[in-house]
Amino acid sequence: MFSNLFSRINKLRVPQRDWDFYNQLYQIFGISPRNLDLYKLAFIHKSASIVLSRGKRINNERLEYLGDAVLDAIVADYLFTQFPNQKEGFLTKMRSKIVSRTSLNQLAIDMGLDKLIVSQPNSQNLQKNIYGNALEAIIGAMFIDRGFQFTNNCIVTSILDKYIDLDNLQTIENDYKSRLFEWAQKNKCVLQFQNQECPPSECYNPHFIATISLSDHILGEGHGSSKKEAEQNAAMEALIKVDELPSQPNSPTEEL
């Protein structure tokens, strides 16, 4: 009751044009933002950057960078508490499953954040990770607006406890690169990985693109904030295609 009352009181301080956005944030996260502009910025993709005086362009990339680090800390603490008897390797794998690009993209869609993102639909800069990036940017905005402890409590309540099934997550295998390597060994195939990093002029945050090829045929392409993440995403896409390929018993094997 009191939270709804405080929400209505805070809403009176918000310009009427932002009431709908304010209500959506409250429905998704149960929060009453103090600095609403921060949260609005969190949904502005690079393709729809706001141009300030002297040509400075702003978007959600800086908030995404901050939110990525904050989310890692929150998830690490959450898993440390949930699994008091598990070792570091288990906790690291579980954290990786929760904060992977694929997981964050789906989480953002399940939460309805995809409907709030501001972007240019025909832009060549749009990426598959636009939804997960916005989620991280929101976490960065929340951290600046309300501090770590508030953000931690909100993320645990509105995301981890609500959307993450830890029992089911333990059964999911997301080491796609190892699985693809096993397939290559079994079929005596040569798989080639290629990595490239986007130039700083194109990507504010580090961004890598990995491709996996078999006999000059591209099996998968993946994007990520690290080479490892990009390769895992490329391997995941490649695994979908390898079942359609014939075995190649005479091809040499090359370690990925």
MIVEXTOR-195463 format. One line per field, with one value per residue (C-alpha): residue number from 1; residue in one letter; x, y, z. Coordinates in steps of 0.001 Angstrom, whole numbers, plus 500000, padded with zeros to 6 digits. Layout:
BEGIN
nr = c(NUM|...)
rest = c(a|...)
east = c(X|...)
north = c(Y|...)
up = c(Z|...)
END
This chain:
BEGIN
nr = c(1|2|3|4|5|6|7|8|9|10|11|12|13|14|15|16|17|18|19|20|21|22|23|24|25|26|27|28|29|30|31|32|33|34|35|36|37|38|39|40|41|42|43|44|45|46|47|48|49|50|51|52|53|54|55|56|57|58|59|60|61|62|63|64|65|66|67|68|69|70|71|72|73|74|75|76|77|78|79|80|81|82|83|84|85|86|87|88|89|90|91|92|93|94|95|96|97|98|99|100|101|102|103|104|105|106|107|108|109|110|111|112|113|114|115|116|117|118|119|120|121|122|123|124|125|126|127|128|129|130|131|132|133|134|135|136|137|138|139|140|141|142|143|144|145|146|147|148|149|150|151|152|153|154|155|156|157|158|159|160|161|162|163|164|165|166|167|168|169|170|171|172|173|174|175|176|177|178|179|180|181|182|183|184|185|186|187|188|189|190|191|192|193|194|195|196|197|198|199|200|201|202|203|204|205|206|207|208|209|210|211|212|213|214|215|216|217|218|219|220|221|222|223|224|225|226|227|228|229|230|231|232|233|234|235|236|237|238|239|240|241|242|243|244|245|246|247|248|249|250|251|252|253|254|255|256)
rest = c(m|f|s|n|l|f|s|r|i|n|k|l|r|v|p|q|r|d|w|d|f|y|n|q|l|y|q|i|f|g|i|s|p|r|n|l|d|l|y|k|l|a|f|i|h|k|s|a|s|i|v|l|s|r|g|k|r|i|n|n|e|r|l|e|y|l|g|d|a|v|l|d|a|i|v|a|d|y|l|f|t|q|f|p|n|q|k|e|g|f|l|t|k|m|r|s|k|i|v|s|r|t|s|l|n|q|l|a|i|d|m|g|l|d|k|l|i|v|s|q|p|n|s|q|n|l|q|k|n|i|y|g|n|a|l|e|a|i|i|g|a|m|f|i|d|r|g|f|q|f|t|n|n|c|i|v|t|s|i|l|d|k|y|i|d|l|d|n|l|q|t|i|e|n|d|y|k|s|r|l|f|e|w|a|q|k|n|k|c|v|l|q|f|q|n|q|e|c|p|p|s|e|c|y|n|p|h|f|i|a|t|i|s|l|s|d|h|i|l|g|e|g|h|g|s|s|k|k|e|a|e|q|n|a|a|m|e|a|l|i|k|v|d|e|l|p|s|q|p|n|s|p|t|e|e|l)
east = c(500000|502741|504842|501866|501335|504981|504813|501815|503526|506714|504693|503374|506943|507181|506125|502833|504461|506570|503767|503379|507118|507162|504255|505924|509121|507116|505194|508368|510752|508509|510623|509949|512891|514346|516175|513871|516144|518768|516287|515106|518722|519131|516716|518338|520301|523360|521397|519071|521747|520826|523042|523958|525702|529046|527986|528380|526267|524843|523154|522939|526432|528074|525205|525432|529125|528355|525327|527324|529752|527002|524978|528020|528498|524814|524585|527850|526571|523169|524676|527168|524205|521989|524696|526761|528376|529290|532792|534034|533803|530105|529317|531248|529355|526000|526818|527882|524544|522571|524521|525144|523989|521383|519975|519893|518256|515491|515095|514647|511974|510169|510128|508765|511813|511943|508838|510615|513824|514375|516279|516349|514849|516751|520114|523058|524246|521424|522723|521155|522044|520114|517611|520126|522246|519245|518664|522252|521889|518800|520780|523507|520929|519414|522842|523528|520013|519587|522907|524134|522044|518782|519772|520792|517455|515498|517346|517040|513307|512223|514546|516486|513746|511041|512568|515540|514893|518124|517205|516558|519599|521876|520785|521501|524828|526001|529598|528733|532350|533291|530249|531165|534752|533456|531404|534496|536569|533887|533505|537231|536559|538678|536881|538358|537650|538206|537900|537768|537188|534992|536979|536516|534776|532012|531615|531935|532355|534647|532782|533998|532706|533613|532953|533289|533971|534080|535671|535112|531456|530458|528637|528119|528674|528604|528915|530082|531917|534840|536381|535230|531632|531631|533046|530455|527648|529118|529427|525807|524677|526986|525595|522166|523563|525944|523136|522250|525778|527023|529869|533340|535394|538422|538935|541714|540860|542005|541611|539476)
north = c(500000|502438|501685|502525|505745|506770|505940|508230|511015|510726|510626|514116|515381|513842|515792|514468|513475|510928|509382|506371|505631|506113|503664|501053|501210|500855|497856|496080|496846|498144|501284|505021|506656|509829|510799|509655|511039|508416|505623|507234|507388|503687|502835|505005|502811|504166|504371|506937|508896|512328|515073|517713|521053|520934|517705|515406|512266|510365|506970|504000|502568|504120|502984|499525|499341|500242|497955|494993|495270|495853|492878|490595|491554|491084|487679|486530|487482|485914|482572|482644|482837|480356|477661|477826|474420|474709|475378|478283|476424|475672|479251|480658|478473|479384|483084|482730|481135|483952|486896|485486|487628|485045|484914|488696|489253|486802|488239|491731|490499|488523|491652|493796|496056|495539|497732|500699|500756|503787|502961|503575|500378|500655|501374|499119|499550|497454|494294|491110|492097|495360|494052|492649|495774|497910|495741|496287|500021|500133|498466|501079|503863|502339|502078|505783|506784|504673|503019|499429|497980|499257|497963|494606|494165|495210|492894|489926|490515|491600|489438|486647|485338|485943|484741|482487|478812|477734|474036|474051|476210|473570|471100|473466|473079|476278|475363|475313|475534|472277|470529|471733|470581|467112|467057|468065|465286|462708|463722|464439|468008|471122|474017|477481|480349|483943|486887|490591|493560|496433|499662|502141|504520|501964|500528|502510|499374|496487|494367|491229|489226|485554|483331|479556|478069|474562|474247|477945|477571|479797|477729|480407|484027|485386|488746|489533|491898|489433|486961|484063|485243|485869|482380|480728|482527|481553|477929|477921|479025|476492|473590|474266|473765|470817|468285|469177|468483|465062|463414|463992|460964|461827|465365|466075|467348|470753|471858|474962)
up = c(500000|501029|497936|495707|497675|497306|493617|493136|495110|493049|489848|490623|490181|486701|483582|482242|478949|480892|482951|480671|480762|484549|484975|482789|484822|488023|486669|485501|488360|491136|491443|491566|489755|491187|487986|485211|482494|483356|482691|479467|478307|479099|476287|473615|471232|469452|466193|467813|469719|471035|469630|472206|471756|469951|468276|471289|470891|473878|474077|476446|475875|478948|481162|479589|480500|484112|484343|483049|485962|488528|487269|487473|491120|491958|490299|491901|495354|494664|493615|496488|498872|497036|496777|499996|499407|495731|494443|492362|489037|489503|490551|487587|485100|486630|486513|482886|482025|483661|482216|478733|475821|474854|478383|478840|475454|476335|479832|478436|476017|478734|480896|478074|477775|474013|473679|475295|473246|471032|467830|464123|462646|459361|460944|460103|463697|465163|466818|468044|471611|471653|474228|476687|476334|477297|480369|481466|480811|483034|485812|485333|485545|488684|490302|489710|490772|493906|494797|494894|497721|496262|492822|494261|496046|492956|490556|492907|493417|489930|487806|489524|491821|489226|485951|486771|487533|489217|489221|485493|484818|486311|483629|480727|478952|477286|476427|472742|471610|473365|471916|468440|468969|469884|466677|464665|466215|465597|461959|461400|460271|460087|461753|461589|463985|462967|465330|464739|466994|465891|465444|468317|465918|465377|468886|472121|474214|473200|470675|468934|466002|465605|462603|462291|458862|457438|453990|453310|454320|457251|459858|462467|463390|466921|468644|472150|474452|474541|472095|474267|474291|470542|469870|472112|470287|466909|468045|469224|465760|464092|466136|464675|461171|461599|461848|458270|456998|455852|457778|456363|457424|455286|456570|459083|462530|463777|467359|467759)
END
